[in-house]
Amino acid sequence: MTVSRFRTILYTVAAIVSLAGLADAAYLSVQALTGETLSCGGSPDCFRVLGSSYAKVGGVPVALLGALGYFTVFAFATFAAFGYARARIFLIPIIGAMFLATLWFLYVQAFVLHAYCRYCLFSAAITFLLAGLMIAVPPGDTSVRKT
């Protein structure tokens, strides 16, 4: 397998994985914006996390920001899979910011709220996977179109 093909596969996997994160974040966003009760398997921890002051930034649900982030990752990963070199330039800092935000929210759940949201943990796993995929992409995009 060539390096170029390996890159394409990794970007395609990143695009697909980001769709799982988008679905998770979109579900939480709809719940937050409509005020409906979340189905969390009977766990009171979800309600404690998603109802906390940490679930919103400036009145905007964090899940909505996550949905925007996952959609952006999907778009740039798709462009990168089709060979656009500039897409990776944007993809890496976005996933890096999502990774740092995930670390913060894991800290808040573990040490501030002492409660865990299953949806949030799923999102964290998706973000860690996306970061790992970007680390696995070989450097030196010489075979990619410079557009």
MODELLER restraints for C-alpha pairs under 7 A, 6 or more apart:
rsr = mdl.restraints
at = mdl.atoms
rsr.add(forms.Gaussian(group=physical.xy_distance, feature=features.Distance(at['CA:4:A'], at['CA:143:A']), mean=6.57, stdev=0.5))
rsr.add(forms.Gaussian(group=physical.xy_distance, feature=features.Distance(at['CA:7:A'], at['CA:137:A']), mean=5.74, stdev=0.5))
rsr.add(forms.Gaussian(group=physical.xy_distance, feature=features.Distance(at['CA:7:A'], at['CA:138:A']), mean=6.84, stdev=0.5))
rsr.add(forms.Gaussian(group=physical.xy_distance, feature=features.Distance(at['CA:8:A'], at['CA:81:A']), mean=4.61, stdev=0.5))
rsr.add(forms.Gaussian(group=physical.xy_distance, feature=features.Distance(at['CA:10:A'], at['CA:133:A']), mean=6.34, stdev=0.5))
rsr.add(forms.Gaussian(group=physical.xy_distance, feature=features.Distance(at['CA:10:A'], at['CA:137:A']), mean=6.65, stdev=0.5))
rsr.add(forms.Gaussian(group=physical.xy_distance, feature=features.Distance(at['CA:11:A'], at['CA:77:A']), mean=5.18, stdev=0.5))
rsr.add(forms.Gaussian(group=physical.xy_distance, feature=features.Distance(at['CA:11:A'], at['CA:78:A']), mean=6.75, stdev=0.5))
rsr.add(forms.Gaussian(group=physical.xy_distance, feature=features.Distance(at['CA:11:A'], at['CA:80:A']), mean=6.27, stdev=0.5))
rsr.add(forms.Gaussian(group=physical.xy_distance, feature=features.Distance(at['CA:11:A'], at['CA:81:A']), mean=5.03, stdev=0.5))
rsr.add(forms.Gaussian(group=physical.xy_distance, feature=features.Distance(at['CA:12:A'], at['CA:77:A']), mean=6.68, stdev=0.5))
rsr.add(forms.Gaussian(group=physical.xy_distance, feature=features.Distance(at['CA:12:A'], at['CA:78:A']), mean=6.43, stdev=0.5))
rsr.add(forms.Gaussian(group=physical.xy_distance, feature=features.Distance(at['CA:12:A'], at['CA:81:A']), mean=5.71, stdev=0.5))
rsr.add(forms.Gaussian(group=physical.xy_distance, feature=features.Distance(at['CA:14:A'], at['CA:77:A']), mean=6.25, stdev=0.5))
rsr.add(forms.Gaussian(group=physical.xy_distance, feature=features.Distance(at['CA:14:A'], at['CA:130:A']), mean=5.94, stdev=0.5))
rsr.add(forms.Gaussian(group=physical.xy_distance, feature=features.Distance(at['CA:14:A'], at['CA:133:A']), mean=6.67, stdev=0.5))
rsr.add(forms.Gaussian(group=physical.xy_distance, feature=features.Distance(at['CA:15:A'], at['CA:73:A']), mean=6.89, stdev=0.5))
rsr.add(forms.Gaussian(group=physical.xy_distance, feature=features.Distance(at['CA:15:A'], at['CA:74:A']), mean=4.53, stdev=0.5))
rsr.add(forms.Gaussian(group=physical.xy_distance, feature=features.Distance(at['CA:15:A'], at['CA:77:A']), mean=5.18, stdev=0.5))
rsr.add(forms.Gaussian(group=physical.xy_distance, feature=features.Distance(at['CA:15:A'], at['CA:78:A']), mean=5.86, stdev=0.5))
rsr.add(forms.Gaussian(group=physical.xy_distance, feature=features.Distance(at['CA:17:A'], at['CA:126:A']), mean=6.85, stdev=0.5))
rsr.add(forms.Gaussian(group=physical.xy_distance, feature=features.Distance(at['CA:18:A'], at['CA:70:A']), mean=5.39, stdev=0.5))
rsr.add(forms.Gaussian(group=physical.xy_distance, feature=features.Distance(at['CA:18:A'], at['CA:73:A']), mean=6.45, stdev=0.5))
rsr.add(forms.Gaussian(group=physical.xy_distance, feature=features.Distance(at['CA:18:A'], at['CA:74:A']), mean=5.54, stdev=0.5))
rsr.add(forms.Gaussian(group=physical.xy_distance, feature=features.Distance(at['CA:19:A'], at['CA:74:A']), mean=6.71, stdev=0.5))
rsr.add(forms.Gaussian(group=physical.xy_distance, feature=features.Distance(at['CA:21:A'], at['CA:70:A']), mean=6.09, stdev=0.5))
rsr.add(forms.Gaussian(group=physical.xy_distance, feature=features.Distance(at['CA:21:A'], at['CA:123:A']), mean=5.79, stdev=0.5))
rsr.add(forms.Gaussian(group=physical.xy_distance, feature=features.Distance(at['CA:21:A'], at['CA:126:A']), mean=6.09, stdev=0.5))
rsr.add(forms.Gaussian(group=physical.xy_distance, feature=features.Distance(at['CA:22:A'], at['CA:67:A']), mean=5.12, stdev=0.5))
rsr.add(forms.Gaussian(group=physical.xy_distance, feature=features.Distance(at['CA:22:A'], at['CA:70:A']), mean=5.16, stdev=0.5))
rsr.add(forms.Gaussian(group=physical.xy_distance, feature=features.Distance(at['CA:22:A'], at['CA:71:A']), mean=6.26, stdev=0.5))
rsr.add(forms.Gaussian(group=physical.xy_distance, feature=features.Distance(at['CA:24:A'], at['CA:119:A']), mean=6.70, stdev=0.5))
rsr.add(forms.Gaussian(group=physical.xy_distance, feature=features.Distance(at['CA:24:A'], at['CA:123:A']), mean=6.94, stdev=0.5))
rsr.add(forms.Gaussian(group=physical.xy_distance, feature=features.Distance(at['CA:25:A'], at['CA:63:A']), mean=5.08, stdev=0.5))
rsr.add(forms.Gaussian(group=physical.xy_distance, feature=features.Distance(at['CA:25:A'], at['CA:64:A']), mean=6.62, stdev=0.5))
rsr.add(forms.Gaussian(group=physical.xy_distance, feature=features.Distance(at['CA:25:A'], at['CA:66:A']), mean=5.79, stdev=0.5))
rsr.add(forms.Gaussian(group=physical.xy_distance, feature=features.Distance(at['CA:25:A'], at['CA:67:A']), mean=4.88, stdev=0.5))
rsr.add(forms.Gaussian(group=physical.xy_distance, feature=features.Distance(at['CA:26:A'], at['CA:64:A']), mean=6.87, stdev=0.5))
rsr.add(forms.Gaussian(group=physical.xy_distance, feature=features.Distance(at['CA:26:A'], at['CA:67:A']), mean=5.63, stdev=0.5))
rsr.add(forms.Gaussian(group=physical.xy_distance, feature=features.Distance(at['CA:28:A'], at['CA:63:A']), mean=5.77, stdev=0.5))
rsr.add(forms.Gaussian(group=physical.xy_distance, feature=features.Distance(at['CA:29:A'], at['CA:61:A']), mean=6.73, stdev=0.5))
rsr.add(forms.Gaussian(group=physical.xy_distance, feature=features.Distance(at['CA:29:A'], at['CA:63:A']), mean=5.09, stdev=0.5))
rsr.add(forms.Gaussian(group=physical.xy_distance, feature=features.Distance(at['CA:29:A'], at['CA:64:A']), mean=5.07, stdev=0.5))
rsr.add(forms.Gaussian(group=physical.xy_distance, feature=features.Distance(at['CA:31:A'], at['CA:37:A']), mean=6.94, stdev=0.5))
rsr.add(forms.Gaussian(group=physical.xy_distance, feature=features.Distance(at['CA:31:A'], at['CA:38:A']), mean=6.43, stdev=0.5))
rsr.add(forms.Gaussian(group=physical.xy_distance, feature=features.Distance(at['CA:32:A'], at['CA:61:A']), mean=6.62, stdev=0.5))
rsr.add(forms.Gaussian(group=physical.xy_distance, feature=features.Distance(at['CA:40:A'], at['CA:46:A']), mean=6.33, stdev=0.5))
rsr.add(forms.Gaussian(group=physical.xy_distance, feature=features.Distance(at['CA:45:A'], at['CA:115:A']), mean=4.94, stdev=0.5))
rsr.add(forms.Gaussian(group=physical.xy_distance, feature=features.Distance(at['CA:45:A'], at['CA:116:A']), mean=5.48, stdev=0.5))
rsr.add(forms.Gaussian(group=physical.xy_distance, feature=features.Distance(at['CA:45:A'], at['CA:117:A']), mean=5.95, stdev=0.5))
rsr.add(forms.Gaussian(group=physical.xy_distance, feature=features.Distance(at['CA:46:A'], at['CA:116:A']), mean=6.32, stdev=0.5))
rsr.add(forms.Gaussian(group=physical.xy_distance, feature=features.Distance(at['CA:46:A'], at['CA:117:A']), mean=4.30, stdev=0.5))
rsr.add(forms.Gaussian(group=physical.xy_distance, feature=features.Distance(at['CA:46:A'], at['CA:118:A']), mean=6.86, stdev=0.5))
rsr.add(forms.Gaussian(group=physical.xy_distance, feature=features.Distance(at['CA:48:A'], at['CA:115:A']), mean=6.85, stdev=0.5))
rsr.add(forms.Gaussian(group=physical.xy_distance, feature=features.Distance(at['CA:49:A'], at['CA:109:A']), mean=7.00, stdev=0.5))
rsr.add(forms.Gaussian(group=physical.xy_distance, feature=features.Distance(at['CA:49:A'], at['CA:113:A']), mean=6.98, stdev=0.5))
rsr.add(forms.Gaussian(group=physical.xy_distance, feature=features.Distance(at['CA:49:A'], at['CA:115:A']), mean=6.44, stdev=0.5))
rsr.add(forms.Gaussian(group=physical.xy_distance, feature=features.Distance(at['CA:49:A'], at['CA:116:A']), mean=6.66, stdev=0.5))
rsr.add(forms.Gaussian(group=physical.xy_distance, feature=features.Distance(at['CA:49:A'], at['CA:117:A']), mean=6.14, stdev=0.5))
rsr.add(forms.Gaussian(group=physical.xy_distance, feature=features.Distance(at['CA:55:A'], at['CA:61:A']), mean=5.89, stdev=0.5))
rsr.add(forms.Gaussian(group=physical.xy_distance, feature=features.Distance(at['CA:55:A'], at['CA:62:A']), mean=5.47, stdev=0.5))
rsr.add(forms.Gaussian(group=physical.xy_distance, feature=features.Distance(at['CA:56:A'], at['CA:62:A']), mean=5.16, stdev=0.5))
rsr.add(forms.Gaussian(group=physical.xy_distance, feature=features.Distance(at['CA:73:A'], at['CA:91:A']), mean=6.23, stdev=0.5))
rsr.add(forms.Gaussian(group=physical.xy_distance, feature=features.Distance(at['CA:76:A'], at['CA:87:A']), mean=5.08, stdev=0.5))
rsr.add(forms.Gaussian(group=physical.xy_distance, feature=features.Distance(at['CA:76:A'], at['CA:88:A']), mean=6.98, stdev=0.5))
rsr.add(forms.Gaussian(group=physical.xy_distance, feature=features.Distance(at['CA:76:A'], at['CA:91:A']), mean=5.90, stdev=0.5))
rsr.add(forms.Gaussian(group=physical.xy_distance, feature=features.Distance(at['CA:77:A'], at['CA:87:A']), mean=6.99, stdev=0.5))
rsr.add(forms.Gaussian(group=physical.xy_distance, feature=features.Distance(at['CA:77:A'], at['CA:91:A']), mean=6.90, stdev=0.5))
rsr.add(forms.Gaussian(group=physical.xy_distance, feature=features.Distance(at['CA:79:A'], at['CA:87:A']), mean=5.99, stdev=0.5))
rsr.add(forms.Gaussian(group=physical.xy_distance, feature=features.Distance(at['CA:80:A'], at['CA:87:A']), mean=5.25, stdev=0.5))
rsr.add(forms.Gaussian(group=physical.xy_distance, feature=features.Distance(at['CA:80:A'], at['CA:88:A']), mean=6.04, stdev=0.5))
rsr.add(forms.Gaussian(group=physical.xy_distance, feature=features.Distance(at['CA:83:A'], at['CA:144:A']), mean=5.01, stdev=0.5))
rsr.add(forms.Gaussian(group=physical.xy_distance, feature=features.Distance(at['CA:83:A'], at['CA:145:A']), mean=5.70, stdev=0.5))
rsr.add(forms.Gaussian(group=physical.xy_distance, feature=features.Distance(at['CA:84:A'], at['CA:144:A']), mean=6.37, stdev=0.5))
rsr.add(forms.Gaussian(group=physical.xy_distance, feature=features.Distance(at['CA:84:A'], at['CA:145:A']), mean=5.64, stdev=0.5))
rsr.add(forms.Gaussian(group=physical.xy_distance, feature=features.Distance(at['CA:84:A'], at['CA:146:A']), mean=6.61, stdev=0.5))
rsr.add(forms.Gaussian(group=physical.xy_distance, feature=features.Distance(at['CA:84:A'], at['CA:147:A']), mean=6.11, stdev=0.5))
rsr.add(forms.Gaussian(group=physical.xy_distance, feature=features.Distance(at['CA:85:A'], at['CA:144:A']), mean=5.89, stdev=0.5))
rsr.add(forms.Gaussian(group=physical.xy_distance, feature=features.Distance(at['CA:85:A'], at['CA:145:A']), mean=6.18, stdev=0.5))
rsr.add(forms.Gaussian(group=physical.xy_distance, feature=features.Distance(at['CA:85:A'], at['CA:146:A']), mean=5.65, stdev=0.5))
rsr.add(forms.Gaussian(group=physical.xy_distance, feature=features.Distance(at['CA:85:A'], at['CA:147:A']), mean=6.65, stdev=0.5))
rsr.add(forms.Gaussian(group=physical.xy_distance, feature=features.Distance(at['CA:86:A'], at['CA:147:A']), mean=6.80, stdev=0.5))
rsr.add(forms.Gaussian(group=physical.xy_distance, feature=features.Distance(at['CA:92:A'], at['CA:134:A']), mean=6.96, stdev=0.5))
rsr.add(forms.Gaussian(group=physical.xy_distance, feature=features.Distance(at['CA:95:A'], at['CA:131:A']), mean=6.24, stdev=0.5))
rsr.add(forms.Gaussian(group=physical.xy_distance, feature=features.Distance(at['CA:98:A'], at['CA:127:A']), mean=6.74, stdev=0.5))
rsr.add(forms.Gaussian(group=physical.xy_distance, feature=features.Distance(at['CA:99:A'], at['CA:127:A']), mean=6.04, stdev=0.5))
rsr.add(forms.Gaussian(group=physical.xy_distance, feature=features.Distance(at['CA:99:A'], at['CA:128:A']), mean=6.68, stdev=0.5))
rsr.add(forms.Gaussian(group=physical.xy_distance, feature=features.Distance(at['CA:102:A'], at['CA:124:A']), mean=5.77, stdev=0.5))
rsr.add(forms.Gaussian(group=physical.xy_distance, feature=features.Distance(at['CA:109:A'], at['CA:115:A']), mean=5.39, stdev=0.5))
rsr.add(forms.Gaussian(group=physical.xy_distance, feature=features.Distance(at['CA:109:A'], at['CA:116:A']), mean=5.62, stdev=0.5))
